[in-house]
Amino acid sequence: MAAKEEKGKSRVGLVVSDKMDKTVIVRVETLRRHRVYKRPTRQWAKFKAHDEGNACKVGDRVRIVETRPLSREKRWRVAEILVHKEMAEIQPSEIV
């Protein structure tokens, strides 16, 4: 059985903050060609996305899809986590 096809816009980005409850901030980067100099320029935008299970952590690569307004600034929802960021399990006492 195939996954449900999502309607609307879809973006892939990096989670930069997970400090809110059921909300993550996702940074999406795009490469555009400069109008005058014809050089690639990197542009980025931040989106607040709904994360129902608080599964996303900082550094994860996720796919977000457009949805109805969920709050004043939240119009996106996390569809899937593509890559989990590997975090080192080290305690502050082990550093010294």
NULUM-703111 format. One record per residue: residue number from 1; x, y, z of N, C-alpha, C in turn; residue in three letters. Coordinates in steps of 0.001 Angstrom, whole numbers, plus 500000, padded with zeros to 6 digits. Layout:
REM residues N
+-----+--------+--------+--------+--------+--------+--------+--------+--------+--------+------+
|  nr |   n.xx |   n.yy |   n.zz |  ca.xx |  ca.yy |  ca.zz |   c.xx |   c.yy |   c.zz | rest |
+-----+--------+--------+--------+--------+--------+--------+--------+--------+--------+------+
| NUM |      X |      Y |      Z |      X |      Y |      Z |      X |      Y |      Z |  ALA |
...
+-----+--------+--------+--------+--------+--------+--------+--------+--------+--------+------+
***
This chain:
REM residues 96
+-----+--------+--------+--------+--------+--------+--------+--------+--------+--------+------+
|  nr |   n.xx |   n.yy |   n.zz |  ca.xx |  ca.yy |  ca.zz |   c.xx |   c.yy |   c.zz | rest |
+-----+--------+--------+--------+--------+--------+--------+--------+--------+--------+------+
|   1 | 500848 | 498825 | 500000 | 500000 | 500000 | 500000 | 500893 | 501237 | 500000 |  MET |
|   2 | 500710 | 502117 | 499033 | 501542 | 503308 | 498881 | 501144 | 504358 | 499918 |  ALA |
|   3 | 502091 | 505246 | 500194 | 501827 | 506317 | 501153 | 500829 | 507304 | 500555 |  ALA |
|   4 | 500090 | 507965 | 501405 | 499082 | 508925 | 500962 | 499775 | 510089 | 500265 |  LYS |
|   5 | 499305 | 510436 | 499086 | 499896 | 511529 | 498322 | 499469 | 512858 | 498940 |  GLU |
|   6 | 500431 | 513714 | 499238 | 500151 | 515000 | 499859 | 499806 | 516025 | 498792 |  GLU |
|   7 | 498817 | 516875 | 499075 | 498469 | 517958 | 498172 | 499108 | 519239 | 498674 |  LYS |
|   8 | 499340 | 520166 | 497788 | 499897 | 521449 | 498176 | 501410 | 521465 | 498104 |  GLY |
|   9 | 501980 | 522517 | 498639 | 503421 | 522715 | 498568 | 504163 | 521805 | 499542 |  LYS |
|  10 | 505387 | 521496 | 499180 | 506226 | 520651 | 500019 | 507638 | 521224 | 500008 |  SER |
|  11 | 508313 | 521215 | 501139 | 509677 | 521732 | 501236 | 510515 | 520752 | 502058 |  ARG |
|  12 | 511827 | 520754 | 501824 | 512762 | 519956 | 502615 | 513706 | 520928 | 503293 |  VAL |
|  13 | 513884 | 520774 | 504610 | 514732 | 521699 | 505335 | 515323 | 521075 | 506582 |  GLY |
|  14 | 516044 | 521894 | 507333 | 516772 | 521473 | 508519 | 516105 | 522079 | 509749 |  LEU |
|  15 | 515915 | 521275 | 510782 | 515309 | 521765 | 512026 | 516374 | 522574 | 512779 |  VAL |
|  16 | 516064 | 523843 | 513067 | 517007 | 524700 | 513779 | 516583 | 524961 | 515220 |  VAL |
|  17 | 515307 | 524670 | 515565 | 514853 | 524857 | 516934 | 513701 | 523906 | 517218 |  SER |
|  18 | 513744 | 523298 | 518421 | 512647 | 522421 | 518852 | 512231 | 522744 | 520275 |  ASP |
|  19 | 512377 | 524001 | 520678 | 512139 | 524387 | 522064 | 510662 | 524564 | 522395 |  LYS |
|  20 | 509812 | 524695 | 521379 | 508384 | 524867 | 521631 | 507697 | 523501 | 521684 |  MET |
|  21 | 506537 | 523470 | 522301 | 505779 | 522229 | 522392 | 505018 | 521998 | 521089 |  ASP |
|  22 | 505241 | 520853 | 520447 | 504592 | 520446 | 519197 | 504864 | 521398 | 518043 |  LYS |
|  23 | 505943 | 522165 | 518111 | 506308 | 523088 | 517039 | 507816 | 523061 | 516849 |  THR |
|  24 | 508251 | 523050 | 515584 | 509671 | 523155 | 515255 | 509846 | 524278 | 514247 |  VAL |
|  25 | 511051 | 524859 | 514233 | 511383 | 525855 | 513231 | 512294 | 525180 | 512221 |  ILE |
|  26 | 511899 | 525240 | 510947 | 512619 | 524569 | 509867 | 513200 | 525622 | 508940 |  VAL |
|  27 | 514492 | 525502 | 508648 | 515173 | 526412 | 507734 | 515287 | 525743 | 506374 |  ARG |
|  28 | 514722 | 526382 | 505348 | 514733 | 525846 | 503987 | 515637 | 526724 | 503136 |  VAL |
|  29 | 516624 | 526109 | 502471 | 517569 | 526852 | 501631 | 517288 | 526587 | 500162 |  GLU |
|  30 | 517447 | 527633 | 499347 | 517337 | 527503 | 497899 | 518509 | 528223 | 497257 |  THR |
|  31 | 518940 | 527721 | 496110 | 519989 | 528378 | 495329 | 519329 | 529101 | 494166 |  LEU |
|  32 | 519623 | 530376 | 494030 | 519086 | 531184 | 492934 | 520254 | 531836 | 492200 |  ARG |
|  33 | 520043 | 532117 | 490947 | 521055 | 532819 | 490159 | 520829 | 534321 | 490292 |  ARG |
|  34 | 521907 | 535069 | 490554 | 521803 | 536508 | 490705 | 521401 | 537133 | 489376 |  HIS |
|  35 | 520513 | 538123 | 489434 | 519998 | 538725 | 488197 | 521082 | 539390 | 487374 |  ARG |
|  36 | 521980 | 540121 | 488007 | 522985 | 540888 | 487289 | 524275 | 540100 | 487121 |  VAL |
|  37 | 524762 | 539494 | 488208 | 526089 | 538872 | 488190 | 526071 | 537406 | 487784 |  TYR |
|  38 | 524889 | 536826 | 487654 | 524729 | 535443 | 487204 | 525453 | 534423 | 488076 |  LYS |
|  39 | 525692 | 534775 | 489311 | 526343 | 533864 | 490245 | 525273 | 533231 | 491131 |  ARG |
|  40 | 525481 | 531969 | 491554 | 524482 | 531378 | 492455 | 524520 | 532049 | 493828 |  PRO |
|  41 | 523356 | 532403 | 494325 | 523250 | 532965 | 495670 | 522361 | 532050 | 496497 |  THR |
|  42 | 522695 | 531931 | 497751 | 521962 | 531065 | 498656 | 520944 | 531896 | 499420 |  ARG |
|  43 | 519659 | 531509 | 499296 | 518594 | 532180 | 500040 | 517971 | 531172 | 500985 |  GLN |
|  44 | 517473 | 531644 | 502107 | 516837 | 530737 | 503058 | 515634 | 531419 | 503697 |  TRP |
|  45 | 514728 | 530588 | 504161 | 513528 | 531058 | 504853 | 513261 | 530115 | 506011 |  ALA |
|  46 | 512679 | 530653 | 507080 | 512330 | 529837 | 508242 | 510821 | 529674 | 508303 |  LYS |
|  47 | 510389 | 528433 | 508570 | 508981 | 528121 | 508692 | 508728 | 527471 | 510040 |  PHE |
|  48 | 507608 | 527824 | 510673 | 507176 | 527117 | 511882 | 506280 | 525978 | 511438 |  LYS |
|  49 | 506610 | 524764 | 511873 | 505868 | 523587 | 511440 | 505351 | 522821 | 512647 |  ALA |
|  50 | 504197 | 522203 | 512484 | 503565 | 521424 | 513543 | 504197 | 520035 | 513611 |  HIS |
|  51 | 504653 | 519642 | 514796 | 505252 | 518325 | 515030 | 504456 | 517659 | 516145 |  ASP |
|  52 | 503491 | 516843 | 515764 | 502527 | 516297 | 516732 | 503170 | 515506 | 517853 |  GLU |
|  53 | 504138 | 514665 | 517548 | 504714 | 513796 | 518573 | 506000 | 514306 | 519187 |  GLY |
|  54 | 506390 | 515543 | 518912 | 507674 | 516093 | 519371 | 508828 | 515149 | 519009 |  ASN |
|  55 | 508801 | 514586 | 517799 | 509805 | 513619 | 517380 | 511039 | 514277 | 516778 |  ALA |
|  56 | 510912 | 515482 | 516272 | 512030 | 516157 | 515603 | 512986 | 516761 | 516621 |  CYS |
|  57 | 514265 | 516658 | 516321 | 515315 | 517263 | 517132 | 516128 | 518209 | 516267 |  LYS |
|  58 | 516920 | 519074 | 516894 | 517751 | 520023 | 516168 | 518743 | 519251 | 515293 |  VAL |
|  59 | 518825 | 519648 | 514025 | 519748 | 519007 | 513095 | 519103 | 517974 | 512199 |  GLY |
|  60 | 517851 | 517603 | 512454 | 517159 | 516627 | 511604 | 516786 | 517263 | 510273 |  ASP |
|  61 | 516854 | 516472 | 509203 | 516364 | 516914 | 507893 | 514948 | 516380 | 507747 |  ARG |
|  62 | 513987 | 517293 | 507500 | 512575 | 516929 | 507469 | 511918 | 517438 | 506191 |  VAL |
|  63 | 510783 | 516820 | 505867 | 509937 | 517304 | 504772 | 508685 | 517869 | 505399 |  ARG |
|  64 | 508355 | 519126 | 505040 | 507163 | 519776 | 505573 | 506186 | 520017 | 504429 |  ILE |
|  65 | 504898 | 519984 | 504743 | 503857 | 520227 | 503744 | 502942 | 521333 | 504238 |  VAL |
|  66 | 502387 | 522053 | 503290 | 501498 | 523154 | 503609 | 500169 | 522615 | 504120 |  GLU |
|  67 | 499592 | 523300 | 505091 | 498318 | 522879 | 505673 | 497507 | 524119 | 506040 |  THR |
|  68 | 496334 | 523895 | 506593 | 495498 | 525019 | 507007 | 496182 | 525765 | 508161 |  ARG |
|  69 | 495838 | 527016 | 508421 | 496444 | 527733 | 509536 | 496166 | 527038 | 510868 |  PRO |
|  70 | 497234 | 526690 | 511578 | 497103 | 526030 | 512870 | 497252 | 527007 | 514026 |  LEU |
|  71 | 497926 | 528121 | 513778 | 498050 | 529189 | 514770 | 498357 | 530469 | 513994 |  SER |
|  72 | 498769 | 531501 | 514691 | 499014 | 532777 | 514036 | 500119 | 532685 | 512991 |  ARG |
|  73 | 501167 | 531883 | 513257 | 502308 | 531801 | 512339 | 502531 | 530401 | 511770 |  GLU |
|  74 | 501791 | 529405 | 512232 | 502012 | 528018 | 511815 | 501078 | 527640 | 510677 |  LYS |
|  75 | 501671 | 527410 | 509488 | 500901 | 526980 | 508321 | 501510 | 525747 | 507677 |  ARG |
|  76 | 502440 | 525100 | 508341 | 503132 | 523934 | 507813 | 503080 | 522813 | 508837 |  TRP |
|  77 | 503252 | 521581 | 508368 | 503255 | 520418 | 509248 | 504352 | 519476 | 508787 |  ARG |
|  78 | 505000 | 518816 | 509736 | 506072 | 517873 | 509423 | 505447 | 516604 | 508853 |  VAL |
|  79 | 505806 | 516279 | 507603 | 505267 | 515084 | 506953 | 506106 | 513869 | 507308 |  ALA |
|  80 | 507443 | 514022 | 507273 | 508320 | 512897 | 507609 | 509697 | 513413 | 507977 |  GLU |
|  81 | 510387 | 512613 | 508775 | 511780 | 512904 | 509126 | 512645 | 512100 | 508166 |  ILE |
|  82 | 513437 | 512787 | 507362 | 514251 | 512116 | 506349 | 515544 | 511574 | 506943 |  LEU |
|  83 | 516256 | 512411 | 507727 | 517536 | 512011 | 508315 | 517588 | 512507 | 509750 |  VAL |
|  84 | 517889 | 511597 | 510675 | 518094 | 511992 | 512071 | 519535 | 512421 | 512259 |  HIS |
|  85 | 519734 | 513495 | 512986 | 521079 | 513970 | 513299 | 521676 | 513087 | 514384 |  LYS |
|  86 | 522893 | 512639 | 514183 | 523585 | 511827 | 515181 | 524172 | 512749 | 516243 |  GLU |
|  87 | 523699 | 512595 | 517467 | 524181 | 513425 | 518571 | 525067 | 512584 | 519470 |  MET |
|  88 | 526167 | 513151 | 519910 | 527074 | 512442 | 520808 | 526458 | 512377 | 522199 |  ALA |
|  89 | 526445 | 511199 | 522785 | 525925 | 511023 | 524140 | 527079 | 511178 | 525120 |  GLU |
|  90 | 527357 | 512426 | 525497 | 528465 | 512701 | 526404 | 527940 | 513588 | 527535 |  ILE |
|  91 | 528372 | 513300 | 528711 | 527956 | 514067 | 529876 | 528963 | 515186 | 530130 |  GLN |
|  92 | 528514 | 516308 | 530727 | 529449 | 517408 | 531011 | 530581 | 516983 | 531941 |  PRO |
|  93 | 530345 | 516013 | 532820 | 531417 | 515587 | 533733 | 532510 | 514810 | 532999 |  SER |
|  94 | 532202 | 514247 | 531838 | 533194 | 513490 | 531080 | 534136 | 514396 | 530293 |  GLU |
|  95 | 533784 | 515652 | 530126 | 534608 | 516576 | 529346 | 535850 | 516968 | 530124 |  ILE |
|  96 | 535710 | 517217 | 531421 | 536824 | 517693 | 532249 | 537786 | 516581 | 532595 |  VAL |
+-----+--------+--------+--------+--------+--------+--------+--------+--------+--------+------+
***
